[in-house]
């Protein structure tokens, strides 16, 4: 059975490419999805890619991942800093969870500096721009022992 990864995107990420390009760049979410699908193909993985502006819907997607995915890559966006309910849902997922942020949240203003989701994630990728999604997918696959033959094996 191929690796199944669910990539989840929170509020306002549908505006990537036009919203605050000085922070998030000009790459669109559709372009990020295409790059993720390309890597998933190289990994032989099945990829589900979702974006929602609604906290409850994002939580429902995390719950669905409990039966439909082996790993989650999540950019909770603004919910990273406020949603205990999302944190609890993510914590209940048994597989690896990799949190991704396009910007370096640690270099941002105080309100955007501390993700409460990070405490329940296996790994966090931030500040790598849209490429962070590729790194997060690689980390999720590596955590499950899946990698293309030409990818180096990391220990740990």
C-alpha positions as CSV (number, residue, x, y, z in Angstrom):
1,X,0.0,0.0,0.0
2,X,1.5,3.4,-0.9
3,X,2.2,6.1,1.6
4,X,-0.8,8.3,2.1
5,X,-0.2,11.9,3.0
6,X,-2.8,14.6,3.7
7,X,-1.6,18.2,3.2
8,X,-3.8,20.6,5.2
9,X,-3.8,24.4,4.8
10,X,-5.6,26.8,7.1
11,X,-7.2,30.2,6.8
12,X,-6.2,32.7,4.2
13,X,-3.7,30.4,2.5
14,X,-6.0,30.5,-0.6
15,X,-4.7,34.1,-0.9
16,X,-1.0,33.1,-1.3
17,X,0.6,34.9,-4.1
18,X,-1.4,38.1,-3.5
19,X,-1.6,38.5,0.3
20,X,1.5,40.1,1.9
21,X,3.9,39.0,-0.8
22,X,6.7,40.7,1.2
23,X,6.2,37.9,3.9
24,X,4.8,35.0,1.9
25,X,6.1,35.5,-1.6
26,X,4.3,35.3,-4.9
27,X,3.9,31.6,-5.2
28,X,0.2,30.5,-5.2
29,X,-1.3,27.6,-3.3
30,X,-2.0,25.9,-6.6
31,X,1.7,26.1,-7.5
32,X,2.6,24.6,-4.1
33,X,0.1,21.8,-4.6
34,X,1.5,21.0,-8.1
35,X,5.0,20.8,-6.5
36,X,3.7,18.5,-3.7
37,X,2.0,16.3,-6.3
38,X,5.3,16.0,-8.2
39,X,7.2,14.9,-5.1
40,X,4.4,12.5,-4.1
41,X,4.7,10.9,-7.5
42,X,8.4,10.4,-7.0
43,X,7.7,8.9,-3.6
44,X,4.9,6.7,-5.0
45,X,2.6,8.3,-2.4
46,X,-1.0,9.2,-2.6
47,X,-1.6,12.8,-1.8
48,X,-4.7,14.6,-0.6
49,X,-4.4,18.4,-0.6
50,X,-6.9,20.6,1.2
51,X,-7.4,24.3,2.2
52,X,-10.1,25.8,4.3
53,X,-10.8,29.0,6.0
54,X,-12.9,27.3,8.7
55,X,-11.5,26.0,11.9
56,X,-14.1,23.2,12.3
57,X,-13.6,22.0,8.7
58,X,-9.9,21.8,9.3
59,X,-10.5,19.8,12.5
60,X,-12.8,17.5,10.5
61,X,-10.0,17.0,7.9
62,X,-7.6,16.0,10.7
63,X,-10.2,13.5,12.0
64,X,-10.6,12.1,8.4
65,X,-6.8,11.7,8.2
66,X,-7.0,9.3,11.1
67,X,-8.5,6.7,8.6
68,X,-7.3,8.1,5.3
69,X,-3.7,9.1,5.8
70,X,-0.4,7.8,7.2
71,X,1.1,11.3,7.7
72,X,-0.1,14.9,7.9
73,X,1.7,17.9,6.6
74,X,-0.2,20.9,8.0
75,X,0.1,24.7,7.7
76,X,-2.4,25.8,10.2
77,X,-1.8,29.5,9.3
78,X,-3.4,31.8,11.9
79,X,-4.9,28.9,13.8
80,X,-1.4,27.9,14.8
81,X,-1.4,30.6,17.5
82,X,-5.0,30.3,18.8
83,X,-6.7,27.0,18.3
84,X,-6.6,24.6,21.2
85,X,-9.3,22.5,19.4
86,X,-7.0,22.0,16.4
87,X,-4.1,21.2,18.6
88,X,-6.1,18.5,20.3
89,X,-7.3,17.0,17.0
90,X,-3.7,17.0,15.7
91,X,-2.5,15.4,18.9
92,X,-5.0,12.5,18.4
93,X,-3.5,11.6,15.0
94,X,-1.2,8.5,15.4
95,X,1.1,9.1,12.5
96,X,3.8,11.7,11.9
97,X,2.7,15.3,11.7
98,X,4.9,17.9,10.1
99,X,4.0,21.5,10.6
100,X,5.0,23.9,7.9
101,X,5.1,27.7,7.8
102,X,6.2,29.7,4.8
103,X,7.6,32.5,6.9
104,X,10.1,32.2,9.8
105,X,7.5,32.5,12.6
106,X,10.3,32.9,15.1
107,X,11.4,36.2,13.5
108,X,7.9,37.6,13.3
109,X,6.0,39.8,15.7
110,X,5.0,38.5,19.1
111,X,1.5,37.5,18.0
112,X,2.9,35.3,15.2
113,X,5.9,33.8,17.0
114,X,4.7,30.8,19.0
115,X,2.7,28.0,17.4
116,X,0.8,25.9,19.9
117,X,0.6,23.1,17.2
118,X,4.4,22.7,17.3
119,X,4.3,21.0,20.6
120,X,2.4,18.0,19.1
121,X,4.1,17.9,15.7
122,X,7.0,15.5,15.0
123,X,8.8,18.2,13.0
124,X,8.4,21.9,12.1
125,X,9.6,23.5,8.9
126,X,9.5,27.3,8.9
127,X,11.1,30.1,6.9
128,X,11.9,28.0,3.8
129,X,9.2,29.7,1.8
130,X,7.0,27.5,-0.4
131,X,9.8,25.0,-0.6
132,X,9.0,24.2,3.1
133,X,6.1,22.1,1.9
134,X,8.6,19.9,-0.1
135,X,10.8,19.6,3.0
136,X,7.8,18.7,5.1
137,X,6.7,16.0,2.7
138,X,10.2,14.6,2.7
139,X,10.3,14.6,6.5
140,X,6.9,12.8,6.7
141,X,8.0,10.2,4.2
142,X,11.3,9.7,5.9
143,X,9.5,9.3,9.3
144,X,7.6,6.4,7.7
145,X,10.7,4.9,6.0
146,X,9.7,5.9,2.5
147,X,12.1,7.7,0.1
148,X,13.1,7.6,-3.5
149,X,16.3,5.6,-4.2
150,X,18.3,8.7,-4.8
151,X,17.4,10.4,-1.5
152,X,19.9,10.1,1.3
153,X,18.8,8.1,4.3
154,X,18.9,10.3,7.4
155,X,19.6,8.6,10.7
156,X,17.5,9.3,13.8
